[in-house]
Amino acid sequence: MAATNDTEKTDAAKTDAAKTDDVITRLAGKGEEAIRRIVDLPGGQRALEAFNDLKLRVDDLSKKVRGVDELESRVARLEKDLAALKRAQKSASGG
């Protein structure tokens, strides 16, 4: 009986995976259909181009933000080094 339950569980998992794949395929098809409809509308092509441009700009902005994080860490390191140099200068001058 244990083998039967394992087989049933495996079959159920395959069925669930097939249903998920089917839903994803249907959603992808609907998305493509929606894009075609948008393009067919007056001004739709311009709207689609604007959305694509927006995506590119957001991608560029995210790359710049990642660069800012790196710069912040470099500035923090420099501030720490500067503070250490100031302490060393004070102790060397007797203050």
Secondary structure, DSSP 8 states (H G I E B T S, - for coil): -HHHHHHHHHHHHHHHHHHHHHHHHHHHHHHHHHHHHHHHSTTHHHHHHHHHHHHHHHHHHHHHHHHHHHHHHHHHHHHHHHHHHHHHHHHHHT-
